[in-house]
Amino acid sequence: MVHGFFYGVILVAFALGLVGQWYYRAYRDLLLMVHSAEVLFIGIVGWYSFGPLVLGPLFALWLSGLGVIFIMNRFA
């Protein structure tokens, strides 16, 4: 139950972050840095709460975020 809520909050924050990133899509390097720091922060908080169970989903979230940033930058 707690894991589902944690991952749900992560996905909602990720989706809201993409909306915010759309406005700054021309600044690819800034977006990559902010996205990586965001996922790293969530990973640190998640590690102390749930342990290594968060690494796989966060890695997938990080990779998908990088892909979306590169696609948005291509159309900027």
PDB file of N, H, CA, C and O in Angstrom:
ATOM      1  N   MET A   1       0.826  -1.190   0.000  1.00  0.00           N
ATOM      2  CA  MET A   1       0.000   0.000   0.000  1.00  0.00           C
ATOM      3  C   MET A   1       0.872   1.256   0.000  1.00  0.00           C
ATOM      4  O   MET A   1       0.639   2.181  -0.778  1.00  0.00           O
ATOM      5  N   VAL A   2       1.862   1.282   0.864  1.00  0.00           N
ATOM      6  H   VAL A   2       2.052   0.531   1.496  1.00  0.00           H
ATOM      7  CA  VAL A   2       2.725   2.460   0.958  1.00  0.00           C
ATOM      8  C   VAL A   2       3.563   2.605  -0.307  1.00  0.00           C
ATOM      9  O   VAL A   2       3.780   3.719  -0.784  1.00  0.00           O
ATOM     10  N   HIS A   3       4.040   1.473  -0.856  1.00  0.00           N
ATOM     11  H   HIS A   3       3.864   0.568  -0.468  1.00  0.00           H
ATOM     12  CA  HIS A   3       4.829   1.539  -2.081  1.00  0.00           C
ATOM     13  C   HIS A   3       3.998   2.108  -3.224  1.00  0.00           C
ATOM     14  O   HIS A   3       4.482   2.941  -3.991  1.00  0.00           O
ATOM     15  N   GLY A   4       2.758   1.666  -3.339  1.00  0.00           N
ATOM     16  H   GLY A   4       2.365   0.990  -2.716  1.00  0.00           H
ATOM     17  CA  GLY A   4       1.887   2.167  -4.398  1.00  0.00           C
ATOM     18  C   GLY A   4       1.646   3.664  -4.276  1.00  0.00           C
ATOM     19  O   GLY A   4       1.654   4.380  -5.277  1.00  0.00           O
ATOM     20  N   PHE A   5       1.434   4.132  -3.068  1.00  0.00           N
ATOM     21  H   PHE A   5       1.428   3.550  -2.255  1.00  0.00           H
ATOM     22  CA  PHE A   5       1.235   5.567  -2.844  1.00  0.00           C
ATOM     23  C   PHE A   5       2.504   6.341  -3.181  1.00  0.00           C
ATOM     24  O   PHE A   5       2.440   7.404  -3.798  1.00  0.00           O
ATOM     25  N   PHE A   6       3.653   5.810  -2.778  1.00  0.00           N
ATOM     26  H   PHE A   6       3.705   4.946  -2.277  1.00  0.00           H
ATOM     27  CA  PHE A   6       4.935   6.469  -3.052  1.00  0.00           C
ATOM     28  C   PHE A   6       5.167   6.592  -4.551  1.00  0.00           C
ATOM     29  O   PHE A   6       5.523   7.664  -5.040  1.00  0.00           O
ATOM     30  N   TYR A   7       4.965   5.491  -5.285  1.00  0.00           N
ATOM     31  H   TYR A   7       4.676   4.620  -4.887  1.00  0.00           H
ATOM     32  CA  TYR A   7       5.173   5.533  -6.727  1.00  0.00           C
ATOM     33  C   TYR A   7       4.115   6.386  -7.417  1.00  0.00           C
ATOM     34  O   TYR A   7       4.403   7.014  -8.436  1.00  0.00           O
ATOM     35  N   GLY A   8       2.905   6.420  -6.884  1.00  0.00           N
ATOM     36  H   GLY A   8       2.671   5.910  -6.057  1.00  0.00           H
ATOM     37  CA  GLY A   8       1.869   7.293  -7.444  1.00  0.00           C
ATOM     38  C   GLY A   8       2.235   8.762  -7.310  1.00  0.00           C
ATOM     39  O   GLY A   8       2.048   9.544  -8.242  1.00  0.00           O
ATOM     40  N   VAL A   9       2.756   9.132  -6.152  1.00  0.00           N
ATOM     41  H   VAL A   9       2.908   8.496  -5.395  1.00  0.00           H
ATOM     42  CA  VAL A   9       3.187  10.517  -5.942  1.00  0.00           C
ATOM     43  C   VAL A   9       4.342  10.854  -6.873  1.00  0.00           C
ATOM     44  O   VAL A   9       4.395  11.956  -7.419  1.00  0.00           O
ATOM     45  N   ILE A  10       5.261   9.926  -7.059  1.00  0.00           N
ATOM     46  H   ILE A  10       5.218   9.030  -6.616  1.00  0.00           H
ATOM     47  CA  ILE A  10       6.383  10.156  -7.968  1.00  0.00           C
ATOM     48  C   ILE A  10       5.880  10.383  -9.388  1.00  0.00           C
ATOM     49  O   ILE A  10       6.346  11.298 -10.067  1.00  0.00           O
ATOM     50  N   LEU A  11       4.939   9.568  -9.848  1.00  0.00           N
ATOM     51  H   LEU A  11       4.560   8.825  -9.296  1.00  0.00           H
ATOM     52  CA  LEU A  11       4.439   9.717 -11.210  1.00  0.00           C
ATOM     53  C   LEU A  11       3.661  11.013 -11.394  1.00  0.00           C
ATOM     54  O   LEU A  11       3.770  11.647 -12.444  1.00  0.00           O
ATOM     55  N   VAL A  12       2.887  11.416 -10.410  1.00  0.00           N
ATOM     56  H   VAL A  12       2.799  10.901  -9.558  1.00  0.00           H
ATOM     57  CA  VAL A  12       2.158  12.688 -10.510  1.00  0.00           C
ATOM     58  C   VAL A  12       3.146  13.855 -10.540  1.00  0.00           C
ATOM     59  O   VAL A  12       2.985  14.777 -11.340  1.00  0.00           O
ATOM     60  N   ALA A  13       4.154  13.823  -9.687  1.00  0.00           N
ATOM     61  H   ALA A  13       4.284  13.074  -9.038  1.00  0.00           H
ATOM     62  CA  ALA A  13       5.166  14.884  -9.687  1.00  0.00           C
ATOM     63  C   ALA A  13       5.926  14.910 -11.008  1.00  0.00           C
ATOM     64  O   ALA A  13       6.259  15.982 -11.513  1.00  0.00           O
ATOM     65  N   PHE A  14       6.200  13.734 -11.568  1.00  0.00           N
ATOM     66  H   PHE A  14       5.930  12.863 -11.157  1.00  0.00           H
ATOM     67  CA  PHE A  14       6.891  13.648 -12.852  1.00  0.00           C
ATOM     68  C   PHE A  14       6.040  14.263 -13.958  1.00  0.00           C
ATOM     69  O   PHE A  14       6.555  15.011 -14.789  1.00  0.00           O
ATOM     70  N   ALA A  15       4.747  13.957 -13.977  1.00  0.00           N
ATOM     71  H   ALA A  15       4.329  13.350 -13.302  1.00  0.00           H
ATOM     72  CA  ALA A  15       3.853  14.502 -15.005  1.00  0.00           C
ATOM     73  C   ALA A  15       3.726  16.021 -14.872  1.00  0.00           C
ATOM     74  O   ALA A  15       3.745  16.732 -15.877  1.00  0.00           O
ATOM     75  N   LEU A  16       3.597  16.516 -13.655  1.00  0.00           N
ATOM     76  H   LEU A  16       3.581  15.938 -12.839  1.00  0.00           H
ATOM     77  CA  LEU A  16       3.527  17.966 -13.454  1.00  0.00           C
ATOM     78  C   LEU A  16       4.849  18.639 -13.824  1.00  0.00           C
ATOM     79  O   LEU A  16       4.864  19.757 -14.339  1.00  0.00           O
ATOM     80  N   GLY A  17       5.942  17.956 -13.559  1.00  0.00           N
ATOM     81  H   GLY A  17       5.930  17.048 -13.140  1.00  0.00           H
ATOM     82  CA  GLY A  17       7.247  18.485 -13.945  1.00  0.00           C
ATOM     83  C   GLY A  17       7.404  18.588 -15.448  1.00  0.00           C
ATOM     84  O   GLY A  17       8.035  19.522 -15.942  1.00  0.00           O
ATOM     85  N   LEU A  18       6.838  17.638 -16.187  1.00  0.00           N
ATOM     86  H   LEU A  18       6.325  16.879 -15.785  1.00  0.00           H
ATOM     87  CA  LEU A  18       6.906  17.698 -17.643  1.00  0.00           C
ATOM     88  C   LEU A  18       6.150  18.901 -18.184  1.00  0.00           C
ATOM     89  O   LEU A  18       6.578  19.527 -19.154  1.00  0.00           O
ATOM     90  N   VAL A  19       5.029  19.221 -17.557  1.00  0.00           N
ATOM     91  H   VAL A  19       4.681  18.713 -16.770  1.00  0.00           H
ATOM     92  CA  VAL A  19       4.275  20.408 -17.979  1.00  0.00           C
ATOM     93  C   VAL A  19       5.118  21.663 -17.749  1.00  0.00           C
ATOM     94  O   VAL A  19       5.170  22.545 -18.606  1.00  0.00           O
ATOM     95  N   GLY A  20       5.771  21.739 -16.603  1.00  0.00           N
ATOM     96  H   GLY A  20       5.729  21.022 -15.907  1.00  0.00           H
ATOM     97  CA  GLY A  20       6.645  22.873 -16.332  1.00  0.00           C
ATOM     98  C   GLY A  20       7.849  22.916 -17.254  1.00  0.00           C
ATOM     99  O   GLY A  20       8.290  23.992 -17.660  1.00  0.00           O
ATOM    100  N   GLN A  21       8.381  21.752 -17.583  1.00  0.00           N
ATOM    101  H   GLN A  21       8.023  20.879 -17.253  1.00  0.00           H
ATOM    102  CA  GLN A  21       9.548  21.702 -18.452  1.00  0.00           C
ATOM    103  C   GLN A  21       9.211  22.087 -19.884  1.00  0.00           C
ATOM    104  O   GLN A  21      10.095  22.506 -20.630  1.00  0.00           O
ATOM    105  N   TRP A  22       7.957  21.952 -20.280  1.00  0.00           N
ATOM    106  H   TRP A  22       7.238  21.611 -19.673  1.00  0.00           H
ATOM    107  CA  TRP A  22       7.573  22.298 -21.642  1.00  0.00           C
ATOM    108  C   TRP A  22       7.838  23.781 -21.917  1.00  0.00           C
ATOM    109  O   TRP A  22       8.213  24.150 -23.030  1.00  0.00           O
ATOM    110  N   TYR A  23       7.644  24.628 -20.905  1.00  0.00           N
ATOM    111  H   TYR A  23       7.339  24.328 -20.001  1.00  0.00           H
ATOM    112  CA  TYR A  23       7.863  26.057 -21.090  1.00  0.00           C
ATOM    113  C   TYR A  23       9.335  26.398 -21.272  1.00  0.00           C
ATOM    114  O   TYR A  23       9.662  27.395 -21.916  1.00  0.00           O
ATOM    115  N   TYR A  24      10.217  25.593 -20.720  1.00  0.00           N
ATOM    116  H   TYR A  24       9.952  24.783 -20.197  1.00  0.00           H
ATOM    117  CA  TYR A  24      11.655  25.840 -20.811  1.00  0.00           C
ATOM    118  C   TYR A  24      12.335  24.813 -21.705  1.00  0.00           C
ATOM    119  O   TYR A  24      13.500  24.484 -21.486  1.00  0.00           O
ATOM    120  N   ARG A  25      11.637  24.308 -22.695  1.00  0.00           N
ATOM    121  H   ARG A  25      10.690  24.575 -22.873  1.00  0.00           H
ATOM    122  CA  ARG A  25      12.155  23.206 -23.502  1.00  0.00           C
ATOM    123  C   ARG A  25      13.377  23.582 -24.329  1.00  0.00           C
ATOM    124  O   ARG A  25      14.105  22.692 -24.768  1.00  0.00           O
ATOM    125  N   ALA A  26      13.627  24.859 -24.555  1.00  0.00           N
ATOM    126  H   ALA A  26      13.035  25.582 -24.198  1.00  0.00           H
ATOM    127  CA  ALA A  26      14.794  25.268 -25.334  1.00  0.00           C
ATOM    128  C   ALA A  26      16.088  25.161 -24.521  1.00  0.00           C
ATOM    129  O   ALA A  26      17.174  25.156 -25.100  1.00  0.00           O
ATOM    130  N   TYR A  27      15.989  25.076 -23.201  1.00  0.00           N
ATOM    131  H   TYR A  27      15.107  25.081 -22.731  1.00  0.00           H
ATOM    132  CA  TYR A  27      17.167  25.015 -22.340  1.00  0.00           C
ATOM    133  C   TYR A  27      17.441  23.561 -21.944  1.00  0.00           C
ATOM    134  O   TYR A  27      17.188  23.156 -20.809  1.00  0.00           O
ATOM    135  N   ARG A  28      17.956  22.794 -22.889  1.00  0.00           N
ATOM    136  H   ARG A  28      18.161  23.123 -23.811  1.00  0.00           H
ATOM    137  CA  ARG A  28      18.122  21.359 -22.691  1.00  0.00           C
ATOM    138  C   ARG A  28      19.061  21.033 -21.539  1.00  0.00           C
ATOM    139  O   ARG A  28      18.747  20.171 -20.718  1.00  0.00           O
ATOM    140  N   ASP A  29      20.199  21.700 -21.462  1.00  0.00           N
ATOM    141  H   ASP A  29      20.454  22.400 -22.129  1.00  0.00           H
ATOM    142  CA  ASP A  29      21.172  21.384 -20.409  1.00  0.00           C
ATOM    143  C   ASP A  29      20.610  21.663 -19.020  1.00  0.00           C
ATOM    144  O   ASP A  29      20.825  20.890 -18.086  1.00  0.00           O
ATOM    145  N   LEU A  30      19.892  22.766 -18.893  1.00  0.00           N
ATOM    146  H   LEU A  30      19.718  23.394 -19.651  1.00  0.00           H
ATOM    147  CA  LEU A  30      19.269  23.085 -17.608  1.00  0.00           C
ATOM    148  C   LEU A  30      18.237  22.028 -17.233  1.00  0.00           C
ATOM    149  O   LEU A  30      18.182  21.588 -16.084  1.00  0.00           O
ATOM    150  N   LEU A  31      17.426  21.623 -18.193  1.00  0.00           N
ATOM    151  H   LEU A  31      17.470  21.980 -19.126  1.00  0.00           H
ATOM    152  CA  LEU A  31      16.402  20.617 -17.912  1.00  0.00           C
ATOM    153  C   LEU A  31      17.015  19.279 -17.519  1.00  0.00           C
ATOM    154  O   LEU A  31      16.512  18.602 -16.622  1.00  0.00           O
ATOM    155  N   LEU A  32      18.102  18.896 -18.189  1.00  0.00           N
ATOM    156  H   LEU A  32      18.511  19.446 -18.917  1.00  0.00           H
ATOM    157  CA  LEU A  32      18.762  17.633 -17.842  1.00  0.00           C
ATOM    158  C   LEU A  32      19.308  17.672 -16.421  1.00  0.00           C
ATOM    159  O   LEU A  32      19.196  16.698 -15.677  1.00  0.00           O
ATOM    160  N   MET A  33      19.902  18.806 -16.049  1.00  0.00           N
ATOM    161  H   MET A  33      19.993  19.598 -16.654  1.00  0.00           H
ATOM    162  CA  MET A  33      20.447  18.927 -14.700  1.00  0.00           C
ATOM    163  C   MET A  33      19.337  18.907 -13.649  1.00  0.00           C
ATOM    164  O   MET A  33      19.444  18.206 -12.643  1.00  0.00           O
ATOM    165  N   VAL A  34      18.270  19.678 -13.884  1.00  0.00           N
ATOM    166  H   VAL A  34      18.182  20.247 -14.701  1.00  0.00           H
ATOM    167  CA  VAL A  34      17.175  19.739 -12.913  1.00  0.00           C
ATOM    168  C   VAL A  34      16.490  18.386 -12.791  1.00  0.00           C
ATOM    169  O   VAL A  34      16.174  17.948 -11.685  1.00  0.00           O
ATOM    170  N   HIS A  35      16.258  17.718 -13.925  1.00  0.00           N
ATOM    171  H   HIS A  35      16.515  18.074 -14.823  1.00  0.00           H
ATOM    172  CA  HIS A  35      15.598  16.411 -13.887  1.00  0.00           C
ATOM    173  C   HIS A  35      16.461  15.390 -13.152  1.00  0.00           C
ATOM    174  O   HIS A  35      15.945  14.609 -12.352  1.00  0.00           O
ATOM    175  N   SER A  36      17.763  15.387 -13.414  1.00  0.00           N
ATOM    176  H   SER A  36      18.182  16.021 -14.064  1.00  0.00           H
ATOM    177  CA  SER A  36      18.649  14.442 -12.736  1.00  0.00           C
ATOM    178  C   SER A  36      18.699  14.708 -11.235  1.00  0.00           C
ATOM    179  O   SER A  36      18.703  13.771 -10.436  1.00  0.00           O
ATOM    180  N   ALA A  37      18.737  15.981 -10.850  1.00  0.00           N
ATOM    181  H   ALA A  37      18.734  16.742 -11.498  1.00  0.00           H
ATOM    182  CA  ALA A  37      18.736  16.315  -9.420  1.00  0.00           C
ATOM    183  C   ALA A  37      17.417  15.926  -8.770  1.00  0.00           C
ATOM    184  O   ALA A  37      17.398  15.466  -7.628  1.00  0.00           O
ATOM    185  N   GLU A  38      16.317  16.106  -9.488  1.00  0.00           N
ATOM    186  H   GLU A  38      16.332  16.480 -10.415  1.00  0.00           H
ATOM    187  CA  GLU A  38      15.001  15.736  -8.959  1.00  0.00           C
ATOM    188  C   GLU A  38      14.914  14.231  -8.704  1.00  0.00           C
ATOM    189  O   GLU A  38      14.460  13.802  -7.644  1.00  0.00           O
ATOM    190  N   VAL A  39      15.347  13.441  -9.672  1.00  0.00           N
ATOM    191  H   VAL A  39      15.715  13.789 -10.534  1.00  0.00           H
ATOM    192  CA  VAL A  39      15.292  11.985  -9.516  1.00  0.00           C
ATOM    193  C   VAL A  39      16.273  11.526  -8.444  1.00  0.00           C
ATOM    194  O   VAL A  39      15.978  10.589  -7.702  1.00  0.00           O
ATOM    195  N   LEU A  40      17.430  12.169  -8.351  1.00  0.00           N
ATOM    196  H   LEU A  40      17.669  12.930  -8.953  1.00  0.00           H
ATOM    197  CA  LEU A  40      18.392  11.819  -7.307  1.00  0.00           C
ATOM    198  C   LEU A  40      17.821  12.101  -5.921  1.00  0.00           C
ATOM    199  O   LEU A  40      17.983  11.289  -5.010  1.00  0.00           O
ATOM    200  N   PHE A  41      17.158  13.238  -5.753  1.00  0.00           N
ATOM    201  H   PHE A  41      17.027  13.897  -6.493  1.00  0.00           H
ATOM    202  CA  PHE A  41      16.538  13.568  -4.470  1.00  0.00           C
ATOM    203  C   PHE A  41      15.451  12.555  -4.113  1.00  0.00           C
ATOM    204  O   PHE A  41      15.392  12.082  -2.978  1.00  0.00           O
ATOM    205  N   ILE A  42      14.596  12.224  -5.075  1.00  0.00           N
ATOM    206  H   ILE A  42      14.645  12.609  -5.996  1.00  0.00           H
ATOM    207  CA  ILE A  42      13.549  11.229  -4.821  1.00  0.00           C
ATOM    208  C   ILE A  42      14.186   9.880  -4.492  1.00  0.00           C
ATOM    209  O   ILE A  42      13.677   9.142  -3.649  1.00  0.00           O
ATOM    210  N   GLY A  43      15.299   9.556  -5.155  1.00  0.00           N
ATOM    211  H   GLY A  43      15.713  10.156  -5.840  1.00  0.00           H
ATOM    212  CA  GLY A  43      15.992   8.304  -4.877  1.00  0.00           C
ATOM    213  C   GLY A  43      16.560   8.246  -3.475  1.00  0.00           C
ATOM    214  O   GLY A  43      16.496   7.206  -2.819  1.00  0.00           O
ATOM    215  N   ILE A  44      17.119   9.357  -3.008  1.00  0.00           N
ATOM    216  H   ILE A  44      17.171  10.202  -3.541  1.00  0.00           H
ATOM    217  CA  ILE A  44      17.669   9.382  -1.650  1.00  0.00           C
ATOM    218  C   ILE A  44      16.561   9.231  -0.623  1.00  0.00           C
ATOM    219  O   ILE A  44      16.690   8.457   0.326  1.00  0.00           O
ATOM    220  N   VAL A  45      15.473   9.969  -0.808  1.00  0.00           N
ATOM    221  H   VAL A  45      15.369  10.598  -1.579  1.00  0.00           H
ATOM    222  CA  VAL A  45      14.341   9.854   0.118  1.00  0.00           C
ATOM    223  C   VAL A  45      13.756   8.446   0.069  1.00  0.00           C
ATOM    224  O   VAL A  45      13.452   7.859   1.107  1.00  0.00           O
ATOM    225  N   GLY A  46      13.600   7.912  -1.127  1.00  0.00           N
ATOM    226  H   GLY A  46      13.847   8.389  -1.971  1.00  0.00           H
ATOM    227  CA  GLY A  46      13.049   6.564  -1.278  1.00  0.00           C
ATOM    228  C   GLY A  46      13.960   5.484  -0.725  1.00  0.00           C
ATOM    229  O   GLY A  46      13.484   4.485  -0.187  1.00  0.00           O
ATOM    230  N   TRP A  47      15.276   5.677  -0.853  1.00  0.00           N
ATOM    231  H   TRP A  47      15.663   6.489  -1.290  1.00  0.00           H
ATOM    232  CA  TRP A  47      16.223   4.680  -0.353  1.00  0.00           C
ATOM    233  C   TRP A  47      16.103   4.533   1.162  1.00  0.00           C
ATOM    234  O   TRP A  47      16.117   3.417   1.681  1.00  0.00           O
ATOM    235  N   TYR A  48      15.985   5.642   1.865  1.00  0.00           N
ATOM    236  H   TYR A  48      15.973   6.548   1.444  1.00  0.00           H
ATOM    237  CA  TYR A  48      15.873   5.569   3.322  1.00  0.00           C
ATOM    238  C   TYR A  48      14.513   5.057   3.762  1.00  0.00           C
ATOM    239  O   TYR A  48      14.366   4.582   4.888  1.00  0.00           O
ATOM    240  N   SER A  49      13.521   5.148   2.896  1.00  0.00           N
ATOM    241  H   SER A  49      13.639   5.534   1.981  1.00  0.00           H
ATOM    242  CA  SER A  49      12.189   4.647   3.245  1.00  0.00           C
ATOM    243  C   SER A  49      11.995   3.187   2.853  1.00  0.00           C
ATOM    244  O   SER A  49      11.458   2.400   3.632  1.00  0.00           O
ATOM    245  N   PHE A  50      12.432   2.822   1.639  1.00  0.00           N
ATOM    246  H   PHE A  50      12.869   3.462   1.007  1.00  0.00           H
ATOM    247  CA  PHE A  50      12.103   1.503   1.095  1.00  0.00           C
ATOM    248  C   PHE A  50      13.311   0.664   0.716  1.00  0.00           C
ATOM    249  O   PHE A  50      13.153  -0.522   0.427  1.00  0.00           O
ATOM    250  N   GLY A  51      14.494   1.222   0.705  1.00  0.00           N
ATOM    251  H   GLY A  51      14.623   2.186   0.940  1.00  0.00           H
ATOM    252  CA  GLY A  51      15.673   0.458   0.346  1.00  0.00           C
ATOM    253  C   GLY A  51      15.850   0.354  -1.161  1.00  0.00           C
ATOM    254  O   GLY A  51      15.401   1.227  -1.904  1.00  0.00           O
ATOM    255  N   PRO A  52      16.504  -0.714  -1.614  1.00  0.00           N
ATOM    256  CA  PRO A  52      16.849  -0.824  -3.036  1.00  0.00           C
ATOM    257  C   PRO A  52      15.661  -1.080  -3.962  1.00  0.00           C
ATOM    258  O   PRO A  52      15.842  -1.161  -5.177  1.00  0.00           O
ATOM    259  N   LEU A  53      14.455  -1.209  -3.417  1.00  0.00           N
ATOM    260  H   LEU A  53      14.308  -1.143  -2.430  1.00  0.00           H
ATOM    261  CA  LEU A  53      13.290  -1.432  -4.274  1.00  0.00           C
ATOM    262  C   LEU A  53      12.990  -0.241  -5.175  1.00  0.00           C
ATOM    263  O   LEU A  53      12.300  -0.396  -6.183  1.00  0.00           O
ATOM    264  N   VAL A  54      13.487   0.929  -4.841  1.00  0.00           N
ATOM    265  H   VAL A  54      14.048   1.055  -4.022  1.00  0.00           H
ATOM    266  CA  VAL A  54      13.173   2.125  -5.622  1.00  0.00           C
ATOM    267  C   VAL A  54      14.119   2.323  -6.804  1.00  0.00           C
ATOM    268  O   VAL A  54      13.843   3.154  -7.668  1.00  0.00           O
ATOM    269  N   LEU A  55      15.215   1.590  -6.866  1.00  0.00           N
ATOM    270  H   LEU A  55      15.440   0.914  -6.163  1.00  0.00           H
ATOM    271  CA  LEU A  55      16.211   1.850  -7.903  1.00  0.00           C
ATOM    272  C   LEU A  55      15.701   1.561  -9.307  1.00  0.00           C
ATOM    273  O   LEU A  55      15.921   2.362 -10.216  1.00  0.00           O
ATOM    274  N   GLY A  56      15.036   0.454  -9.501  1.00  0.00           N
ATOM    275  H   GLY A  56      14.857  -0.196  -8.763  1.00  0.00           H
ATOM    276  CA  GLY A  56      14.530   0.107 -10.833  1.00  0.00           C
ATOM    277  C   GLY A  56      13.516   1.102 -11.366  1.00  0.00           C
ATOM    278  O   GLY A  56      13.696   1.634 -12.461  1.00  0.00           O
ATOM    279  N   PRO A  57      12.451   1.366 -10.613  1.00  0.00           N
ATOM    280  CA  PRO A  57      11.472   2.348 -11.102  1.00  0.00           C
ATOM    281  C   PRO A  57      12.049   3.755 -11.281  1.00  0.00           C
ATOM    282  O   PRO A  57      11.674   4.461 -12.216  1.00  0.00           O
ATOM    283  N   LEU A  58      12.949   4.163 -10.401  1.00  0.00           N
ATOM    284  H   LEU A  58      13.254   3.589  -9.641  1.00  0.00           H
ATOM    285  CA  LEU A  58      13.535   5.496 -10.557  1.00  0.00           C
ATOM    286  C   LEU A  58      14.463   5.569 -11.755  1.00  0.00           C
ATOM    287  O   LEU A  58      14.539   6.602 -12.419  1.00  0.00           O
ATOM    288  N   PHE A  59      15.171   4.484 -12.039  1.00  0.00           N
ATOM    289  H   PHE A  59      15.109   3.644 -11.500  1.00  0.00           H
ATOM    290  CA  PHE A  59      16.020   4.458 -13.228  1.00  0.00           C
ATOM    291  C   PHE A  59      15.166   4.544 -14.489  1.00  0.00           C
ATOM    292  O   PHE A  59      15.513   5.253 -15.433  1.00  0.00           O
ATOM    293  N   ALA A  60      14.051   3.821 -14.500  1.00  0.00           N
ATOM    294  H   ALA A  60      13.769   3.245 -13.733  1.00  0.00           H
ATOM    295  CA  ALA A  60      13.131   3.898 -15.641  1.00  0.00           C
ATOM    296  C   ALA A  60      12.539   5.299 -15.767  1.00  0.00           C
ATOM    297  O   ALA A  60      12.398   5.812 -16.877  1.00  0.00           O
ATOM    298  N   LEU A  61      12.195   5.914 -14.655  1.00  0.00           N
ATOM    299  H   LEU A  61      12.310   5.497 -13.754  1.00  0.00           H
ATOM    300  CA  LEU A  61      11.660   7.274 -14.666  1.00  0.00           C
ATOM    301  C   LEU A  61      12.706   8.263 -15.172  1.00  0.00           C
ATOM    302  O   LEU A  61      12.380   9.173 -15.934  1.00  0.00           O
ATOM    303  N   TRP A  62      13.946   8.094 -14.759  1.00  0.00           N
ATOM    304  H   TRP A  62      14.211   7.355 -14.140  1.00  0.00           H
ATOM    305  CA  TRP A  62      15.019   8.975 -15.203  1.00  0.00           C
ATOM    306  C   TRP A  62      15.251   8.840 -16.705  1.00  0.00           C
ATOM    307  O   TRP A  62      15.383   9.841 -17.409  1.00  0.00           O
ATOM    308  N   LEU A  63      15.301   7.599 -17.194  1.00  0.00           N
ATOM    309  H   LEU A  63      15.193   6.786 -16.622  1.00  0.00           H
ATOM    310  CA  LEU A  63      15.509   7.393 -18.629  1.00  0.00           C
ATOM    311  C   LEU A  63      14.348   7.930 -19.454  1.00  0.00           C
ATOM    312  O   LEU A  63      14.563   8.555 -20.493  1.00  0.00           O
ATOM    313  N   SER A  64      13.126   7.694 -19.004  1.00  0.00           N
ATOM    314  H   SER A  64      12.951   7.186 -18.160  1.00  0.00           H
ATOM    315  CA  SER A  64      11.981   8.205 -19.758  1.00  0.00           C
ATOM    316  C   SER A  64      11.960   9.733 -19.727  1.00  0.00           C
ATOM    317  O   SER A  64      11.597  10.363 -20.721  1.00  0.00           O
ATOM    318  N   GLY A  65      12.339  10.331 -18.614  1.00  0.00           N
ATOM    319  H   GLY A  65      12.634   9.820 -17.806  1.00  0.00           H
ATOM    320  CA  GLY A  65      12.420  11.786 -18.535  1.00  0.00           C
ATOM    321  C   GLY A  65      13.468  12.354 -19.480  1.00  0.00           C
ATOM    322  O   GLY A  65      13.239  13.376 -20.126  1.00  0.00           O
ATOM    323  N   LEU A  66      14.618  11.692 -19.561  1.00  0.00           N
ATOM    324  H   LEU A  66      14.804  10.862 -19.036  1.00  0.00           H
ATOM    325  CA  LEU A  66      15.648  12.146 -20.492  1.00  0.00           C
ATOM    326  C   LEU A  66      15.161  12.054 -21.928  1.00  0.00           C
ATOM    327  O   LEU A  66      15.411  12.951 -22.733  1.00  0.00           O
ATOM    328  N   GLY A  67      14.469  10.977 -22.246  1.00  0.00           N
ATOM    329  H   GLY A  67      14.266  10.249 -21.592  1.00  0.00           H
ATOM    330  CA  GLY A  67      13.920  10.832 -23.595  1.00  0.00           C
ATOM    331  C   GLY A  67      12.923  11.926 -23.926  1.00  0.00           C
ATOM    332  O   GLY A  67      12.950  12.487 -25.022  1.00  0.00           O
ATOM    333  N   VAL A  68      12.047  12.229 -22.988  1.00  0.00           N
ATOM    334  H   VAL A  68      12.025  11.774 -22.098  1.00  0.00           H
ATOM    335  CA  VAL A  68      11.052  13.284 -23.214  1.00  0.00           C
ATOM    336  C   VAL A  68      11.727  14.640 -23.363  1.00  0.00           C
ATOM    337  O   VAL A  68      11.315  15.443 -24.200  1.00  0.00           O
ATOM    338  N   ILE A  69      12.755  14.908 -22.570  1.00  0.00           N
ATOM    339  H   ILE A  69      13.090  14.256 -21.890  1.00  0.00           H
ATOM    340  CA  ILE A  69      13.469  16.183 -22.671  1.00  0.00           C
ATOM    341  C   ILE A  69      14.137  16.312 -24.034  1.00  0.00           C
ATOM    342  O   ILE A  69      14.075  17.379 -24.645  1.00  0.00           O
ATOM    343  N   PHE A  70      14.769  15.257 -24.522  1.00  0.00           N
ATOM    344  H   PHE A  70      14.819  14.390 -24.026  1.00  0.00           H
ATOM    345  CA  PHE A  70      15.404  15.326 -25.832  1.00  0.00           C
ATOM    346  C   PHE A  70      14.371  15.498 -26.943  1.00  0.00           C
ATOM    347  O   PHE A  70      14.619  16.221 -27.907  1.00  0.00           O
ATOM    348  N   ILE A  71      13.222  14.847 -26.821  1.00  0.00           N
ATOM    349  H   ILE A  71      13.020  14.259 -26.037  1.00  0.00           H
ATOM    350  CA  ILE A  71      12.163  15.010 -27.828  1.00  0.00           C
ATOM    351  C   ILE A  71      11.608  16.434 -27.791  1.00  0.00           C
ATOM    352  O   ILE A  71      11.398  17.043 -28.840  1.00  0.00           O
ATOM    353  N   MET A  72      11.367  16.968 -26.590  1.00  0.00           N
ATOM    354  H   MET A  72      11.537  16.473 -25.737  1.00  0.00           H
ATOM    355  CA  MET A  72      10.868  18.343 -26.484  1.00  0.00           C
ATOM    356  C   MET A  72      11.878  19.331 -27.048  1.00  0.00           C
ATOM    357  O   MET A  72      11.497  20.299 -27.707  1.00  0.00           O
ATOM    358  N   ASN A  73      13.168  19.096 -26.796  1.00  0.00           N
ATOM    359  H   ASN A  73      13.478  18.310 -26.261  1.00  0.00           H
ATOM    360  CA  ASN A  73      14.193  20.003 -27.286  1.00  0.00           C
ATOM    361  C   ASN A  73      14.289  19.962 -28.804  1.00  0.00           C
ATOM    362  O   ASN A  73      14.611  20.966 -29.439  1.00  0.00           O
ATOM    363  N   ARG A  74      14.014  18.825 -29.373  1.00  0.00           N
ATOM    364  H   ARG A  74      13.752  18.009 -28.857  1.00  0.00           H
ATOM    365  CA  ARG A  74      14.063  18.699 -30.833  1.00  0.00           C
ATOM    366  C   ARG A  74      12.993  19.556 -31.498  1.00  0.00           C
ATOM    367  O   ARG A  74      13.208  20.086 -32.588  1.00  0.00           O
ATOM    368  N   PHE A  75      11.842  19.693 -30.847  1.00  0.00           N
ATOM    369  H   PHE A  75      11.666  19.262 -29.962  1.00  0.00           H
ATOM    370  CA  PHE A  75      10.747  20.477 -31.409  1.00  0.00           C
ATOM    371  C   PHE A  75      10.717  21.912 -30.892  1.00  0.00           C
ATOM    372  O   PHE A  75       9.770  22.648 -31.170  1.00  0.00           O
ATOM    373  N   ALA A  76      11.738  22.316 -30.147  1.00  0.00           N
ATOM    374  H   ALA A  76      12.507  21.718 -29.921  1.00  0.00           H
ATOM    375  CA  ALA A  76      11.756  23.688 -29.594  1.00  0.00           C
ATOM    376  C   ALA A  76      12.071  24.700 -30.683  1.00  0.00           C
ATOM    377  O   ALA A  76      12.129  25.900 -30.412  1.00  0.00           O
TER     378      ALA A  76
END
